[in-house]
Structure formats: C-alpha cells, structure tokens
Amino acid sequence: QVQLEESGGGLVQPGGSLRLSCAASINIFSINTMGWYRQAPGKERELVANILKGGSTNYAASVKGRFTISRNNTKSTASLQMNSLKPEDTAVYYCYVTLIRSLGAYWGQGTQVTVAS
C-alpha cells in the first residue's frame, strides 16, 4: 500500500504564492507519474500538473506559466510551486502517483488552497 503525505496549502491573497509538497512511501524507482489534481466546490476534479519519470511535465492551460512542478528523484517527493494565485485557484488539491508495474493511482488526503482577499 502506497501512502502519500501532503503538506503546504492554506490561505493566500490574490497574486501570492504557495508551495505544495508530496512525499510517497515507496521507492522512487517504482514511481511513474507524480502530480496534483484539484477540485473546487461544485466542480469536477481536474488535472493541475504532473511530471513523468523521465522529467517531462504537463500543465492545465489555466495554470501554465504560473505553476511549476518538480520532483526529487532521490526522495520520492514532488513539489508544486504556485505563483500569481487567483481566486479561481481555490480548491482542494490532491497529490497522486502512478506506479510503473501496476495500474491505477494512489491519492493523498488533499489539502485546501484558498485564494481570497
């Protein structure tokens, strides 16, 4: 069973920055993709960003240029640096990982990000 521990999040004013972190309880060599989804009230869960084993990244169009995802390939961790935050970024952010030799994904408990003045 893979466990994910999330940290970061909180309340920030528009234009501010936050950093989310995610640590997986599994050897980094077993991990394929790490990333985050988010879900705002009344909306479907959407992909925010992910980073593949080889280092390539994907971003939602709404966050491209503002968010940066990275991973530490020695510590089974990933980070999401969120800059120029907007009220529409308010959501619960969920870290997830996929593994190389199994199907499906493992999820963190979620962390609240609120952007408001």
Residue, then its C-alpha position, 0 to 999 in steps of 0.5 A: q500500500v502506497q501512502l502519500e503525505e501532503s503538506g503546504g496549502g492554506l490561505v493566500q491573497p490574490g497574486g501570492s504564492l504557495r508551495l505544495s509538497c508530496a512525499a510517497s512511501i515507496n521507492i522512487f524507482s517504482i514511481n511513474t507519474m507524480g502530480w496534483y489534481r484539484q477540485a473546487p466546490g461544485k466542480e469536477r476534479e481536474l488535472v493541475a500538473n504532473i511530471l513523468k519519470g523521465g522529467s517531462t511535465n504537463y500543465a492545465a492551460s489555466v495554470k501554465g506559466r504560473f505553476t511549476i512542478s518538480r520532483n526529487n528523484t532521490k526522495s520520492t517527493a514532488s513539489l508544486q510551486m504556485n505563483s500569481l494565485k487567483p481566486e479561481d485557484t481555490a480548491v482542494y488539491y490532491c497529490y497522486v502517483t502512478l506506479i510503473r508495474s501496476l495500474g491505477a493511482y494512489w491519492g493523498q488526503g488533499t489539502q485546501v488552497t484558498v485564494a481570497s482577499 
